Amino acid sequence: MEPEKKTAAAVPMPASNGWPLVAAFGFTLIGASLLTHWMVGVLGATALVAGFVGWFREVLPVEAHEAVPLEAGRAEAVVPGRAVRHLQVGELGHRARLPVEIYPFSAGIRGGLVGGVVMAVLAILYGILKQHSIWYPINLLAAAGSARISAMNHDQLLAFDSTGLLLATVIHLSSSALVGLLYGISLPIWPRHPIWIGGILAPIFWTGFLHAGMEIINPALEARIDWPWFLVCQVAFGLVAGCVVARHNRIFTLQHLPFAIRAGIEAPGLMNEKGEEGSEK
């Protein structure tokens, strides 16, 4: 088959189609089935296969094209400037890694630890009100990392266990610091209302993911978790950690600085010379 010839009035371009959207929608339904029902996954798999088949048929064995009309543009003379103009971040197609401003890592860790304290208080409150023992939520958290504690019966979980206390403390502090660090890194990415999105939506999705997978990972532990109270603790952690992180000042990433400064090179004109005052008196 002879290739299509470019005409003066139009140029052949790959034809647009909606099959990639169908495939993406099917993939999304497969992920949503982990939190809903397996029939949603079947529907998603069907849409994913249909999207791939329709997509491939548009490009194989012959790629579909459509004629795009050409528009004549007016040529403008470019006059070179005499002075060197430095581009700002994101200006005139200058590539920039977003976000340009981030929170310090210490802010995320601090927010995670403060949120972990609030979560611990709510967990102990749950043990007092629901189980009449402060050791029940502590031993339940330690059961995630100990097979011996996971095999305890209900009465044993109500009693004090030194190994459980130590293990629960290590798990809670490390996970709170790591999640807080992740929260501090991702908070500047949200365009609007980051605290509400990260403090409410993220805990809901995280709780749903654990609820769907805990039955397979540890069925005995899944039956003992009070999921509504667990969700309340997660939301409280997200809101408190987000408020603590948001109170810190953002810092610029190094991408807005010239390469010579980022590389630590002493370049004339970019940094003060030795013995030169930073500001004139």
LUMBAVO-940759 format. One record per residue: x, y, z of N, C-alpha, C in turn. Coordinates in steps of 0.2 Angstrom, whole numbers, plus 2048, in hexadecimal, padded with zeros to 3 digits. Example, Ala and Ser with C-alpha at 12.3 -4.5 7.8 and 13.67 -1.06 7.14 Angstrom:
<recs>
8427E482783E7EA8278427F0827;8407F58238447FB824840800827;
</recs>
This chain:
<recs>
8047FA800800800800804806800;80380B7FC8078117FB805816801;80A81980480981E809805824807;80182680C7FD82C80A802832809;80083680480483C802801842805;80684680780484C80B802851805;7FC8548077F98598027FB860805;7F98658007FB86C8027F686E807;7EF86B8077EA86E80B7E986A812;7EC8648127EB8608197F185C819;7F285981F7F78558217F484F825;7F68488237F38438277F684282E;7F28418327F48408397F083A83C;7F38378417F08318447E9833847;7E482F8457DD8308477DC82F84E;7D88348517D78338597D182E85A;7D182B85F7CC8268617CB826868;7C582386B7C48238727C681C875;7C98188727CB8118757D081287A;7D581687A7D98168807D5818886;7D081D8867CC81E88C7C881888E;7C681488A7C280E88C7C780A890;7CD80988D7D28048907D4807897;7D480E8987D681189E7D08108A3;7CA8118A17C48108A57C48098A8;7C58048A37C57FD8A57CB7FC8AB;7D17FF8AA7D67FE8AF7D48018B5;7D08078B57CE80A8BB7C98068BF;7C58028BB7C07FE8BE7C37F88C2;7C87F58BF7CB7F08C27CE7F28C8;7D17F88C97D47FA8CF7CE7FB8D4;7C97FE8D27C37FF8D67C07F98D9;7C17F38D57BE7ED8D87C17EB8DE;7C77ED8E07CA7EB8E67C77EE8EC;7C37F38EB7BF7F68F17B87F58F0;7B57F38EB7AE7F28EA7AC7EA8E9;7AC7E88E37A97E18E17AD7DE8DC;7AD7D88DB7B17D58D67AE7D58CF;7A77D78CF7A47D88C97A67DE8C5;7A87E38C97AB7E98C77B17E88C3;7B57E38C67BB7E18C27BA7DE8BC;7B57D98BC7B37D68B57B17DB8B0;7AD7E08B27AB7E58AD7B27E98AB;7B67EB8B07BC7EE8AE7C17EA8A9;7C17E48AA7C57E08A67C27DF89F;7BC7DF89F7B97DF8987BA7E6894;7B97EB8987BA7F28957C27F2893;7C67F08977CD7F08957CF7EC88F;7CD7E688F7CE7E28897CB7E5882;7C57E88837C17EB87D7C57F187B;7C87F58807CB7FB87E7D27FA87B;7D57F487D7DC7F287A7DA7F0873;7D57EC8727D47E986B7D27EF866;7CD7F38697CB7F98647D17FD863;7D57FE8687DB8038677E0800862;7E27F98627E67F685E7E37F6857;7DD7F58567DA7F584F7DA7FC84C;7DB80184F7DC80784C7E3809849;7E880584C7EF8068497F2800846;7EF7FA8467F17F48437EB7F183F;7ED7EE8397F37EE8357F57F5832;7F07F98317F180082E7EF805833;7F380A8347F180F8397EC814836;7E78158397E281A8377E4821837;7E38258327E582C8327DF830830;7DF8378327DA83C8307DE84282E;7DB8458297DE84B8267DD85182A;7E285582C7E285B8307E486182C;7DF86582B7E186B8277E786F829;7EA8728247F08768267EE87D826;7F188182B7EF88882C7F688C82B;7F68908267FC8948257FD89982A;80389982D80589E8328098A4830;8098A983380D8AF8318148AF834;8198AF83081F8AF8338218B5836;8248B583C8268BB83F82E8BB840;8318C183E8388C183F83A8C1846;83F8BD8478428BD84E8488C184F;8488C685384E8CA8548528C885A;8588C685985B8C485F85D8C9864;85C8C886B85D8CD8708658CE871;8668D387486D8D587686F8D287D;86A8D288186B8D08888698C8889;86C8C588E86A8BE88F8648BF894;85F8BB8928598BB8968588B4899;8588B48A08578AD8A38508AB8A4;84E8A58A28488A38A28468A18AA;8408A38AC83D8A18B283A89A8B1;8398978B78378908B783088F8B4;83088B8AF82988A8AC82888F8A6;82C8948A582B8998A082E897899;82A89889482C89688D82E88F88C;82A88A88F82B88388E831881892;83488589783988389B83787D8A0;83987789F8378728A38388738AB;8338718AF8338728B683086C8B9;83386A8BE8308648C282C8678C7;8258658C78208688CC81F8638D2;81E8658D881D86C8D98248708DA;8248778D982A87A8DA82C87C8E1;82787C8E582887D8EC8268778F0;82A8748F582886E8F9829870900;82686B90482786C90B82D86890D;83186A913837867915835860917;83985B916838854918837854920;83A85892483985892B83285A92D;82E85E92882886092A82385A929;82485692482085092382184B929;82784A92B829845931825848937;82684E93882385193E81B85193E;81885293881185193880F84A939;81384593681183E93781183C93E;81683F94281783D94981184094D;81084694C80A84994F80384694E;8028449477FC8419457FC83A949;80283794980283094D800830954;80283695780083795E7F883795F;7F583B95A7EE83C95A7EB835959;7EE8319547EB82B9527EB826958;7F182695C7F28229627ED824967;7EC82A9687E782C96D7E082996C;7DE82A9657D78279637D7820964;7DC81C9627DD8159637DC81396A;7DF81696E7DF8159757D8816978;7D581C9757CE81D9777C9818975;7CA81596F7C681096D7C780A971;7CD8089737CE8029787CA80397E;7CA8099817C780B9877BF80A987;7BC80D9817B580D9807B280797E;7B68049797B37FE9767B57F7979;7BC7F797B7BE7F197D7C07F1985;7C07F79887C17F798F7C87F5991;7CD7F798C7D47F598D7D87FA989;7DD7FD98B7E18019877E67FC983;7E77F69857EC7F29827E97EE97C;7E37EF97B7E07EB9757E27EE96E;7E17F596D7E47F89677EB7F7966;7EF7F796C7F67F796B7F87F0969;7F57EA96C7F77E496A7F47E2963;7EF7E59617EC7E495A7F17E7955;7F47ED9567F97F09527FF7EB952;8017E99578077E49578067DE954;7FF7DC9537FE7D59507FF7D6949;8007DC9468027DC93F8097DA93D;80D7DA9438147D89428167D2946;8117CF9498137C994D80E7C494C;8107BE94B80B7B894A8097B6951;80D7B695680B7B495C8057B895F;8067BF95E8017C39617FA7C395C;7FB7C29567F67C19517F27BB953;7F57B69567F17B09587EE7B095F;7EF7B69627EB7B79697E47B7968;7E17B596E7D97B596E7D77BC970;7D17BD9717CF7C49737D17C697A;7D17C197F7D37C39867DA7C4986;7DE7C19827E57C29827E77C9980;7E37CB97B7E47D29787E37D797C;7DF7D69817DD7DB9867E27DC98C;7E77D798C7EC7D89917F27DB98F;7F67DD9947FD7E09928027DB98F;8057DD98A80A7D99878107DD985;8167DC98981C7E098881E7E0980;81E7DA97D8217DA97681C7DE972;8157DD9738107E096F8117E8970;8127EB9768137F29778197F4973;81F7F19738257F39708247F3968;8217ED9668207EC95F81B7F195C;8167F39608117F895E8147FF95D;81880096281B80796282080895C;82480395B82880395582480494E;81F80094E81B800948817807947;81580994C81180F94C81581594B;81B81694E81F81C94D82281C946;82581694482881693D823817937;81D81493881881593381581C933;81481F93981282693981782B936;81E82A93782382E93482382D92D;82382792A82382692381D82891F;81782792281182A91F81183191F;81383492581483C92581883E920;81E83B91F82383D91A82083D913;81C83891281983790B81383C90B;81083E91080B84391080E84A90F;81484B912817852911819853909;81B84D90681E84D8FF81884E8FB;81284B8FC80D84B8F78088518F8;8088548FE80485A8FF8048608FA;80A8628F880B8678F38088658EC;80785F8EB80585D8E47FD85E8E4;7FA85E8E97F285F8E87F18668E6;7ED8678E17EC86E8DF7E78728E4;7E286F8E77DE8738EB7DC86F8F1;7DB8728F77D986F8FD7DD8698FE;7E48698FF7E88639007E7860906;7E586490C7E48619127DE85C912;7D985F90F7D285B90F7D385590B;7D68569057D78509017DB84B904;7E184D9067E68489097E3846910;7DF8499147DD84791A7D784391A;7D38449157CC8409157CC83B90F;7CE83D9097CD8389047D3833904;7D98359057DE8309067DD82B90B;7DB82D9127D98279177D4823915;7CF8259117C982190F7CB81C90A;7CF81E9057D28199007D7814904;7DB8179087E081290C7DC80D910;7D780F9147D380B9187CF806913;7CC80890E7C98039097CE7FE906;7D48009057D97FC9027DB7F6907;7DC7F990E7DE7F49137D87EF914;7D27F29147CC7EE9167CB7E8910;7CD7EA90A7CC7E59057D17E0905;7D77E29077DD7DD9077DE7D990D;7DC7DC9137DE7D991A7DA7D291A;7D57D19177D17CB9177D67C5914;7DA7C79107DF7C290C7E57C2910;7E87C89127EE7C89167EE7C591D;7E97C79217E87C59287E17C492A;7DD7BF9287D67BF92A7D57C0931;7D97BD9357D77BE93D7D87C593F;7DD7C893C7DD7CF93E7D87D493B;7D67D29357D07D69327CA7D5936;7C87D09397C27CF93D7C27D3943;7C87D59467C87D894C7C97E094B;7CA7E29457CB7E99447C47ED944;7C37F29487BD7F69477BE7FB942;7BB7FA93C7BD7FE9367BB805936;7B48069397B280D9397B781193E;7B980E9437BE8129487C4812945;7C780D9417CD80E93E7CD813939;7C78149357C781A9307C7821934;7C482193A7C482793D7CB82993F;7CF8249427D68259437DA82793D;7D98249387DD8269327DB82D92F;7D582F9307D383692E7D683B933;7D68399397D983E93E7E183F93D;7E483993B7EB83A93A7EC83E934;7E883D92E7E98419287E8848929;7E384A92D7E185192E7E7855932;7E98519387EE85493C7F4855939;7F784F9357FD8509327FD85592D;7F78569297F785B9247F7862927;7F486392C7F486A92F7FB86B932;7FF86693580686893780A869931;80A86592C80E86792680D86D923;80686F92280487591F80787B923;80887B92980A88192D81288292C;81587E92881C87F92781D883920;82288792082388B91A826886914;82488790E82788390982D886907;8318819048388839018388828FA;83C8868F683D8858EF84287F8EE;84087B8E88448768E684A8798E2;84F8758E28568788DF8558798D7;84F8778D484F8788CD84E87F8CB;84C8848CF84C88B8CD85388E8CD;85888B8D085F88E8D086388C8CA;8678908C786C88E8C286F8878C3;8718848BE87587D8BF87B87E8C2;87F8848C18858858C48858858CC;87F8888CE87E8898D687C8828D8;87887E8D58768788D787C8738D7;8818748D288686F8D288C8718D7;88B8778DA89087A8DF89687D8DB;89587F8D589B8828D189B88A8D2;8A188C8D48A18948D58A28978CE;89C89A8CC89B89D8C589B8A48C6;89F8A88C289F8AF8C38988B28C0;8958B78C488F8B98C28898B68C5;88A8B08C88848AC8CB8848AC8D2;88A8AD8D588B8AD8DC8908B38DE;8908B58E48958BA8E689C8B88E6;8A08BC8E48A78BA8E48AA8BA8EB;8B08B78EC8B38B78F38B48BE8F5;8B28C08FB8B48C68FE8AF8CC8FC;8AA8CA8F78A58CF8F589F8CF8FA;89D8D58FC8978D59018918D38FD;88C8D09018868CE8FE8828D48FC;8828DA90087E8DF8FE8828E6900;8818EB8FC8858F18FC8828F5902;8878F89068858FC90B882903909;
</recs>
